[in-house]
């Protein structure tokens, strides 16, 4: 069984190889629609694949790897998904 921590963080703060749930996107209409078209839908589970220092963050969304710059990643609010044994 899975449960979600209540602590919201930005995608730019996420750690590699952890699962997260997208809670909301804090951008304008164009930005939000762009991310929605890439699969960044509130409620969707994602996993951070790579972090490149201060560069882009690569995320696995619906089986697709997508890289977002830090400016975009800071607008995506997420919560960590913990798996219970």
Chimera marker file (.cmm) of the C-alpha trace (Angstrom):
<marker_set name="trace">
<marker id="1" x="0.000" y="0.000" z="0.000" r="1" g="1" b="0" radius="0.5"/>
<marker id="2" x="1.173" y="3.535" z="-0.738" r="1" g="1" b="0" radius="0.5"/>
<marker id="3" x="0.584" y="6.768" z="1.099" r="1" g="1" b="0" radius="0.5"/>
<marker id="4" x="1.627" y="10.307" z="0.328" r="1" g="1" b="0" radius="0.5"/>
<marker id="5" x="3.438" y="12.600" z="2.718" r="1" g="1" b="0" radius="0.5"/>
<marker id="6" x="1.677" y="15.911" z="3.269" r="1" g="1" b="0" radius="0.5"/>
<marker id="7" x="4.863" y="17.941" z="2.758" r="1" g="1" b="0" radius="0.5"/>
<marker id="8" x="4.848" y="19.744" z="-0.573" r="1" g="1" b="0" radius="0.5"/>
<marker id="9" x="8.147" y="20.517" z="-2.269" r="1" g="1" b="0" radius="0.5"/>
<marker id="10" x="9.063" y="21.774" z="-5.705" r="1" g="1" b="0" radius="0.5"/>
<marker id="11" x="10.291" y="19.411" z="-8.387" r="1" g="1" b="0" radius="0.5"/>
<marker id="12" x="13.631" y="21.231" z="-8.256" r="1" g="1" b="0" radius="0.5"/>
<marker id="13" x="14.070" y="19.900" z="-4.691" r="1" g="1" b="0" radius="0.5"/>
<marker id="14" x="13.269" y="16.267" z="-5.564" r="1" g="1" b="0" radius="0.5"/>
<marker id="15" x="15.797" y="13.473" z="-5.131" r="1" g="1" b="0" radius="0.5"/>
<marker id="16" x="16.825" y="10.889" z="-7.729" r="1" g="1" b="0" radius="0.5"/>
<marker id="17" x="15.127" y="7.448" z="-7.639" r="1" g="1" b="0" radius="0.5"/>
<marker id="18" x="12.246" y="8.538" z="-5.404" r="1" g="1" b="0" radius="0.5"/>
<marker id="19" x="8.597" y="8.491" z="-6.397" r="1" g="1" b="0" radius="0.5"/>
<marker id="20" x="6.517" y="11.636" z="-6.203" r="1" g="1" b="0" radius="0.5"/>
<marker id="21" x="2.955" y="12.672" z="-6.921" r="1" g="1" b="0" radius="0.5"/>
<marker id="22" x="2.271" y="15.880" z="-8.833" r="1" g="1" b="0" radius="0.5"/>
<marker id="23" x="0.086" y="18.080" z="-6.648" r="1" g="1" b="0" radius="0.5"/>
<marker id="24" x="-0.182" y="21.285" z="-8.693" r="1" g="1" b="0" radius="0.5"/>
<marker id="25" x="1.534" y="23.471" z="-11.272" r="1" g="1" b="0" radius="0.5"/>
<marker id="26" x="2.097" y="27.134" z="-10.411" r="1" g="1" b="0" radius="0.5"/>
<marker id="27" x="2.485" y="28.676" z="-13.842" r="1" g="1" b="0" radius="0.5"/>
<marker id="28" x="0.545" y="30.722" z="-16.327" r="1" g="1" b="0" radius="0.5"/>
<marker id="29" x="-1.979" y="29.245" z="-18.740" r="1" g="1" b="0" radius="0.5"/>
<marker id="30" x="0.525" y="28.574" z="-21.542" r="1" g="1" b="0" radius="0.5"/>
<marker id="31" x="3.068" y="26.998" z="-19.170" r="1" g="1" b="0" radius="0.5"/>
<marker id="32" x="0.429" y="24.837" z="-17.470" r="1" g="1" b="0" radius="0.5"/>
<marker id="33" x="-0.985" y="23.643" z="-20.795" r="1" g="1" b="0" radius="0.5"/>
<marker id="34" x="2.505" y="22.811" z="-22.062" r="1" g="1" b="0" radius="0.5"/>
<marker id="35" x="3.276" y="20.678" z="-19.004" r="1" g="1" b="0" radius="0.5"/>
<marker id="36" x="-0.159" y="19.048" z="-19.111" r="1" g="1" b="0" radius="0.5"/>
<marker id="37" x="0.502" y="18.061" z="-22.732" r="1" g="1" b="0" radius="0.5"/>
<marker id="38" x="3.762" y="16.409" z="-21.593" r="1" g="1" b="0" radius="0.5"/>
<marker id="39" x="1.928" y="14.330" z="-18.970" r="1" g="1" b="0" radius="0.5"/>
<marker id="40" x="2.493" y="16.516" z="-15.896" r="1" g="1" b="0" radius="0.5"/>
<marker id="41" x="-1.053" y="16.063" z="-14.630" r="1" g="1" b="0" radius="0.5"/>
<marker id="42" x="-1.976" y="16.632" z="-10.974" r="1" g="1" b="0" radius="0.5"/>
<marker id="43" x="-2.320" y="13.218" z="-9.332" r="1" g="1" b="0" radius="0.5"/>
<marker id="44" x="0.165" y="11.584" z="-11.721" r="1" g="1" b="0" radius="0.5"/>
<marker id="45" x="3.086" y="9.701" z="-10.182" r="1" g="1" b="0" radius="0.5"/>
<marker id="46" x="6.588" y="10.605" z="-11.395" r="1" g="1" b="0" radius="0.5"/>
<marker id="47" x="10.167" y="9.586" z="-10.648" r="1" g="1" b="0" radius="0.5"/>
<marker id="48" x="13.295" y="11.742" z="-10.897" r="1" g="1" b="0" radius="0.5"/>
<marker id="49" x="15.817" y="9.968" z="-13.129" r="1" g="1" b="0" radius="0.5"/>
<marker id="50" x="18.705" y="12.471" z="-13.209" r="1" g="1" b="0" radius="0.5"/>
<marker id="51" x="19.723" y="15.822" z="-11.784" r="1" g="1" b="0" radius="0.5"/>
<marker id="52" x="22.466" y="17.727" z="-13.562" r="1" g="1" b="0" radius="0.5"/>
<marker id="53" x="23.949" y="20.033" z="-10.918" r="1" g="1" b="0" radius="0.5"/>
<marker id="54" x="22.210" y="23.352" z="-11.449" r="1" g="1" b="0" radius="0.5"/>
<marker id="55" x="20.977" y="22.240" z="-14.873" r="1" g="1" b="0" radius="0.5"/>
<marker id="56" x="17.886" y="20.325" z="-15.991" r="1" g="1" b="0" radius="0.5"/>
<marker id="57" x="16.062" y="17.621" z="-14.053" r="1" g="1" b="0" radius="0.5"/>
<marker id="58" x="15.059" y="14.487" z="-15.971" r="1" g="1" b="0" radius="0.5"/>
<marker id="59" x="11.776" y="12.953" z="-14.868" r="1" g="1" b="0" radius="0.5"/>
<marker id="60" x="9.991" y="9.747" z="-15.841" r="1" g="1" b="0" radius="0.5"/>
<marker id="61" x="6.346" y="10.629" z="-16.529" r="1" g="1" b="0" radius="0.5"/>
<marker id="62" x="4.028" y="7.920" z="-17.850" r="1" g="1" b="0" radius="0.5"/>
<marker id="63" x="7.020" y="5.958" z="-19.152" r="1" g="1" b="0" radius="0.5"/>
<marker id="64" x="8.542" y="8.960" z="-20.952" r="1" g="1" b="0" radius="0.5"/>
<marker id="65" x="11.732" y="10.719" z="-19.894" r="1" g="1" b="0" radius="0.5"/>
<marker id="66" x="11.327" y="14.487" z="-19.929" r="1" g="1" b="0" radius="0.5"/>
<marker id="67" x="13.948" y="17.081" z="-18.974" r="1" g="1" b="0" radius="0.5"/>
<marker id="68" x="12.820" y="20.316" z="-17.337" r="1" g="1" b="0" radius="0.5"/>
<marker id="69" x="14.969" y="23.326" z="-16.589" r="1" g="1" b="0" radius="0.5"/>
<marker id="70" x="15.174" y="24.566" z="-12.995" r="1" g="1" b="0" radius="0.5"/>
<marker id="71" x="12.913" y="27.541" z="-13.757" r="1" g="1" b="0" radius="0.5"/>
<marker id="72" x="10.151" y="25.181" z="-14.868" r="1" g="1" b="0" radius="0.5"/>
<marker id="73" x="10.824" y="22.600" z="-12.146" r="1" g="1" b="0" radius="0.5"/>
<marker id="74" x="10.397" y="25.167" z="-9.376" r="1" g="1" b="0" radius="0.5"/>
<marker id="75" x="6.783" y="25.722" z="-10.524" r="1" g="1" b="0" radius="0.5"/>
<marker id="76" x="5.784" y="22.052" z="-10.160" r="1" g="1" b="0" radius="0.5"/>
<marker id="77" x="4.619" y="21.202" z="-6.640" r="1" g="1" b="0" radius="0.5"/>
<marker id="78" x="5.001" y="17.551" z="-5.625" r="1" g="1" b="0" radius="0.5"/>
<marker id="79" x="4.743" y="15.276" z="-2.599" r="1" g="1" b="0" radius="0.5"/>
<marker id="80" x="6.819" y="12.172" z="-1.918" r="1" g="1" b="0" radius="0.5"/>
<marker id="81" x="5.117" y="8.793" z="-2.268" r="1" g="1" b="0" radius="0.5"/>
<marker id="82" x="6.226" y="6.270" z="0.360" r="1" g="1" b="0" radius="0.5"/>
<marker id="83" x="5.697" y="2.565" z="-0.188" r="1" g="1" b="0" radius="0.5"/>
<marker id="84" x="4.669" y="0.494" z="2.804" r="1" g="1" b="0" radius="0.5"/>
<marker id="85" x="6.126" y="-2.984" z="3.107" r="1" g="1" b="0" radius="0.5"/>
<link id1="1" id2="2" r="1" g="1" b="0" radius="0.2"/>
<link id1="2" id2="3" r="1" g="1" b="0" radius="0.2"/>
<link id1="3" id2="4" r="1" g="1" b="0" radius="0.2"/>
<link id1="4" id2="5" r="1" g="1" b="0" radius="0.2"/>
<link id1="5" id2="6" r="1" g="1" b="0" radius="0.2"/>
<link id1="6" id2="7" r="1" g="1" b="0" radius="0.2"/>
<link id1="7" id2="8" r="1" g="1" b="0" radius="0.2"/>
<link id1="8" id2="9" r="1" g="1" b="0" radius="0.2"/>
<link id1="9" id2="10" r="1" g="1" b="0" radius="0.2"/>
<link id1="10" id2="11" r="1" g="1" b="0" radius="0.2"/>
<link id1="11" id2="12" r="1" g="1" b="0" radius="0.2"/>
<link id1="12" id2="13" r="1" g="1" b="0" radius="0.2"/>
<link id1="13" id2="14" r="1" g="1" b="0" radius="0.2"/>
<link id1="14" id2="15" r="1" g="1" b="0" radius="0.2"/>
<link id1="15" id2="16" r="1" g="1" b="0" radius="0.2"/>
<link id1="16" id2="17" r="1" g="1" b="0" radius="0.2"/>
<link id1="17" id2="18" r="1" g="1" b="0" radius="0.2"/>
<link id1="18" id2="19" r="1" g="1" b="0" radius="0.2"/>
<link id1="19" id2="20" r="1" g="1" b="0" radius="0.2"/>
<link id1="20" id2="21" r="1" g="1" b="0" radius="0.2"/>
<link id1="21" id2="22" r="1" g="1" b="0" radius="0.2"/>
<link id1="22" id2="23" r="1" g="1" b="0" radius="0.2"/>
<link id1="23" id2="24" r="1" g="1" b="0" radius="0.2"/>
<link id1="24" id2="25" r="1" g="1" b="0" radius="0.2"/>
<link id1="25" id2="26" r="1" g="1" b="0" radius="0.2"/>
<link id1="26" id2="27" r="1" g="1" b="0" radius="0.2"/>
<link id1="27" id2="28" r="1" g="1" b="0" radius="0.2"/>
<link id1="28" id2="29" r="1" g="1" b="0" radius="0.2"/>
<link id1="29" id2="30" r="1" g="1" b="0" radius="0.2"/>
<link id1="30" id2="31" r="1" g="1" b="0" radius="0.2"/>
<link id1="31" id2="32" r="1" g="1" b="0" radius="0.2"/>
<link id1="32" id2="33" r="1" g="1" b="0" radius="0.2"/>
<link id1="33" id2="34" r="1" g="1" b="0" radius="0.2"/>
<link id1="34" id2="35" r="1" g="1" b="0" radius="0.2"/>
<link id1="35" id2="36" r="1" g="1" b="0" radius="0.2"/>
<link id1="36" id2="37" r="1" g="1" b="0" radius="0.2"/>
<link id1="37" id2="38" r="1" g="1" b="0" radius="0.2"/>
<link id1="38" id2="39" r="1" g="1" b="0" radius="0.2"/>
<link id1="39" id2="40" r="1" g="1" b="0" radius="0.2"/>
<link id1="40" id2="41" r="1" g="1" b="0" radius="0.2"/>
<link id1="41" id2="42" r="1" g="1" b="0" radius="0.2"/>
<link id1="42" id2="43" r="1" g="1" b="0" radius="0.2"/>
<link id1="43" id2="44" r="1" g="1" b="0" radius="0.2"/>
<link id1="44" id2="45" r="1" g="1" b="0" radius="0.2"/>
<link id1="45" id2="46" r="1" g="1" b="0" radius="0.2"/>
<link id1="46" id2="47" r="1" g="1" b="0" radius="0.2"/>
<link id1="47" id2="48" r="1" g="1" b="0" radius="0.2"/>
<link id1="48" id2="49" r="1" g="1" b="0" radius="0.2"/>
<link id1="49" id2="50" r="1" g="1" b="0" radius="0.2"/>
<link id1="50" id2="51" r="1" g="1" b="0" radius="0.2"/>
<link id1="51" id2="52" r="1" g="1" b="0" radius="0.2"/>
<link id1="52" id2="53" r="1" g="1" b="0" radius="0.2"/>
<link id1="53" id2="54" r="1" g="1" b="0" radius="0.2"/>
<link id1="54" id2="55" r="1" g="1" b="0" radius="0.2"/>
<link id1="55" id2="56" r="1" g="1" b="0" radius="0.2"/>
<link id1="56" id2="57" r="1" g="1" b="0" radius="0.2"/>
<link id1="57" id2="58" r="1" g="1" b="0" radius="0.2"/>
<link id1="58" id2="59" r="1" g="1" b="0" radius="0.2"/>
<link id1="59" id2="60" r="1" g="1" b="0" radius="0.2"/>
<link id1="60" id2="61" r="1" g="1" b="0" radius="0.2"/>
<link id1="61" id2="62" r="1" g="1" b="0" radius="0.2"/>
<link id1="62" id2="63" r="1" g="1" b="0" radius="0.2"/>
<link id1="63" id2="64" r="1" g="1" b="0" radius="0.2"/>
<link id1="64" id2="65" r="1" g="1" b="0" radius="0.2"/>
<link id1="65" id2="66" r="1" g="1" b="0" radius="0.2"/>
<link id1="66" id2="67" r="1" g="1" b="0" radius="0.2"/>
<link id1="67" id2="68" r="1" g="1" b="0" radius="0.2"/>
<link id1="68" id2="69" r="1" g="1" b="0" radius="0.2"/>
<link id1="69" id2="70" r="1" g="1" b="0" radius="0.2"/>
<link id1="70" id2="71" r="1" g="1" b="0" radius="0.2"/>
<link id1="71" id2="72" r="1" g="1" b="0" radius="0.2"/>
<link id1="72" id2="73" r="1" g="1" b="0" radius="0.2"/>
<link id1="73" id2="74" r="1" g="1" b="0" radius="0.2"/>
<link id1="74" id2="75" r="1" g="1" b="0" radius="0.2"/>
<link id1="75" id2="76" r="1" g="1" b="0" radius="0.2"/>
<link id1="76" id2="77" r="1" g="1" b="0" radius="0.2"/>
<link id1="77" id2="78" r="1" g="1" b="0" radius="0.2"/>
<link id1="78" id2="79" r="1" g="1" b="0" radius="0.2"/>
<link id1="79" id2="80" r="1" g="1" b="0" radius="0.2"/>
<link id1="80" id2="81" r="1" g="1" b="0" radius="0.2"/>
<link id1="81" id2="82" r="1" g="1" b="0" radius="0.2"/>
<link id1="82" id2="83" r="1" g="1" b="0" radius="0.2"/>
<link id1="83" id2="84" r="1" g="1" b="0" radius="0.2"/>
<link id1="84" id2="85" r="1" g="1" b="0" radius="0.2"/>
</marker_set>
